[in-house]
Amino acid sequence: MRCPYCGRVEDRVVDSRTADDGHVIRRRRECRSCGRRFTTYERREEVPMLVVKKDGTREPFSREKIIKGIMTACEKRPVSHGDIVGLVTKIERDLGATYEGEIPSRAIGERVMAALKELDEVAYIRFASVYRSFRDVGEFMDELHKLMGAEEEAGDAASPASPKAGKSKDA
Ligand SMILES: [Zn+2]
């Protein structure tokens, strides 16, 4: 790192600590040439990605949206919150490594399907059956929520233990 005082590039790190709840590494450096100290900050590169939809329009990549969609597909399945978050983190990392700046919405849907297939067959079928007719994640997520809502209502009679129904177990 070039010294701000003398312009030389040799320095040594005299102190290194995290800041901003682990999002930043702050390094105190000492110039080997003039001996003066300065500070550098290291942050993860934050480049927002865009999702390219089937019709060519773009929208910001939303991790929350994917998590919500998967949670909906996994409703009443033996899939933990940690499973879902871990799955999305893996997908996000993979997308980040494969695409730069823009991600086709299709690539997201396909990765979600592949991951769900390994995680939970029922969640996979729910997700895939709706997704295949849309090929667009945003539109699809909306539809999935509607569908799952309808399924839950229809399923109440058959599943008396439904926690969301607000009915007595023995009714
Ligand atoms: Zn210097």
Residues whose N, C-alpha, C, O or C-beta is under 5 A from the ligand:
A	BS01	ZN	C3 Y5 C6 G7 C31 S33 C34 G35
